[in-house]
Amino acid sequence: MEELEQLTSLIESGQLPLEQLLAGYERGAELLKFCRDKLQAVEEQIKVLDAGVLKPWASE
């Protein structure tokens, strides 16, 4: 998440050349997907916990 925030700041600064801007955007998209996937996994685990059953979280 920290890397994504730093990357967003760099992109928004307008100081990057086009090639680096594109690479940063692609990396940001990868990081965003990673964060969303992790959040979804945690949300699923919470649903299980709310039902009174602890299910191990697979970190893939």
VEXPARO-625892 format. One record per atom (N, C-alpha, C, O, CB): residue in three letters; x, y, z. Coordinates in pm, whole numbers, plus 50000, padded with zeros to 5 digits. Glycine has a CB too. Layout:
N
AlaXYZ;...
END
This chain:
60
Met500824988250000;Met500005000050000;Met500885012650000;Met500595022449932;Met499064999950121;Glu501965011950078;Glu502865023450085;Glu503495026349949;Glu503605037949909;Glu503965020950190;Glu503905015749880;Glu504505017649747;Glu503485023849651;Glu503825032549571;Glu505025004149690;Leu502235019349660;Leu501185024849575;Leu500965039649603;Leu500795047549510;Leu499885017049595;Glu500975043449730;Glu500805057549766;Glu501955066049714;Glu501735077049663;Glu500695059049917;Gln503175061049726;Gln504345068449677;Gln504285069849525;Gln504595080449470;Gln505655061549720;Leu503905059249460;Leu503815059249314;Leu502745069049267;Leu502945076349170;Leu503515045149262;Thr501625069249336;Thr500545078549302;Thr501025092949315;Thr500725101249229;Thr499335076149393;Ser501755095849420;Ser502285109449439;Ser503225113349325;Ser503165124549275;Ser503025110549573;Leu504085104149285;Leu505005106949174;Leu504255109549044;Leu504565118948972;Leu505975095249154;Ile503255101249016;Ile502485102848893;Ile501735116148894;Ile501715123348794;Ile501485091048875;Glu501135119449006;Glu500365131749017;Glu501235144349015;Glu500745155248987;Glu499545131649143;Ser502515142649044;Ser503405154349045;Ser503605160348907;Ser503925172148894;Ser504755150449104;Gly503415152148804;Gly503615157048668;Gly505075158548630;Gly505385164748529;Gly502935170048650;Gln505975152948710;Gln507415154648688;Gln508045142948611;Gln509225143548577;Gln508105156248819;Leu507265132448583;Leu507835120648519;Leu507775121548367;Leu506795126448311;Leu507105108148566;Pro508815116848299;Pro508745115748154;Pro507665105448116;Pro507295096948197;Pro510135111748094;Leu507175106247994;Leu506075097847950;Leu506355082947971;Leu505475075648016;Leu505785100547804;Glu507545078547938;Glu507885064247952;Glu507795059848098;Glu507245049148128;Glu509305061647897;Gln508315067848189;Gln508245064548331;Gln506815065648383;Gln506415058248473;Gln509175073648412;Leu506065074948328;Leu504665076548367;Leu503875063948332;Leu503085059048412;Leu504045088948299;Leu504085058848212;Leu503395046748168;Leu503805034748253;Leu502955026948295;Leu503685044048021;Ala505095033348280;Ala505575022348364;Ala505015023548505;Ala504645013548567;Ala507125022148368;Gly504945035748556;Gly504385037948689;Gly502915034548694;Gly502435028848792;Gly504595052148731;Tyr502185038048589;Tyr500765034948583;Tyr500545019748582;Tyr499675014648652;Tyr500125041348457;Glu501355012648502;Glu501244998048496;Glu501564991748632;Glu500864982648676;Glu502194992348388;Arg502614996548696;Arg502964991248829;Arg501854994448929;Arg501514986049012;Arg504314997248878;Gly501305006248921;Gly500215010049009;Gly499005000948992;Gly498364997249090;Gly499815024448985;Ala498684997448868;Ala497564988448842;Ala497824974748904;Ala496914968648960;Ala497324987048690;Glu499064969848894;Glu499424957048956;Glu499274957649108;Glu498734948549170;Glu500864953248919;Leu499774968449166;Leu499694970049312;Leu498244971349359;Leu497874965949463;Leu500494982349356;Leu497434978349283;Leu496034979849318;Leu495324966349315;Leu494534963349405;Leu495334989649223;Lys495594958249214;Lys495004944949206;Lys495444936449325;Lys494634929449386;Lys495384938049074;Phe496734937049359;Phe497264929549472;Phe496544933449601;Phe496124924849678;Phe498774931849485;Cys496404946549623;Cys495744951449745;Cys494274947349748;Cys493764943349853;Cys495854966749754;Arg493604948349636;Arg492194944249630;Arg492034929349659;Arg491104925349730;Arg491594947549493;Asp492924921249605;Asp492864906749629;Asp493074903649777;Asp492374895249833;Asp493914899449545;Lys494024910349839;Lys494284908149982;Lys493084912650066;Lys492694905850161;Lys495564915750027;Leu492514923950031;Leu491344928850102;Leu490184919050090;Leu489484916350187;Leu490934942650049;Gln489974913749970;Gln488904903949950;Gln489134891550036;Gln488194886250095;Gln488824899949801;Ala490384886850045;Ala490704875150127;Ala490404877950274;Ala489864869350343;Ala492174871150109;Val490754889750322;Val490504893350461;Val488994894350485;Val488504889950589;Val491204906650497;Glu488264900250391;Glu486814901250406;Glu486174887450414;Glu485244885350493;Glu486214909150289;Glu486654878050335;Glu486124864350339;Glu486434857850474;Glu485594850750529;Glu486724855950224;Gln487624860250526;Gln487994854650656;Gln487104860550766;Gln486694853450858;Gln489484857350687;Ile486814873250758;Ile485954879750857;Ile484564873750853;Ile483944871550958;Ile485884895050833;Lys484064870850734;Lys482754864550722;Lys482754851150793;Lys481784847650861;Lys482374862650574;Val483834843650778;Val483934830650845;Val483994832650996;Val483324825451070;Val485184822950795;Leu484784842351041;Leu484884845051184;Leu483534849251242;Leu483184845351354;Leu485934855851211;Asp482794857151168;Asp481484861451214;Asp480534849651232;Asp479614850251314;Asp480884871551117;Ala480754839251158;Ala479924827251171;Ala480414818351284;Ala479834807751310;Ala479924819451038;Gly481474822351353;Gly481984814851466;Gly482984804151431;Gly483324795851516;Gly480864808551537;Val483474804051307;Val484424793951264;Val485674800951213;Val485584810151131;Val483814784751154;Leu486834796751260;Leu488094802551214;Leu488624794351097;Leu488844782251110;Leu489144802951329;Lys488814800650985;Lys489334794250865;Lys490694800450833;Lys490814812650828;Lys488344795650745;Pro491714792350812;Pro493044798050781;Pro493004806150652;Pro492294802850557;Pro494114786850770;Trp493804816750652;Trp493884825650537;Trp495064821550452;Trp496204821450500;Trp493994840450581;Ala494814818250328;Ala495884814350235;Ala496454826950173;Ala495714834450109;Ala495364804550125;Ser497734829450190;Ser498374841450134;Ser499014838150000;Ser500204835049993;Ser499434847250232;Glu498224838749896;Glu498714835749763;Glu498794848149680;Glu499184847549564;Glu497834825549695;
END
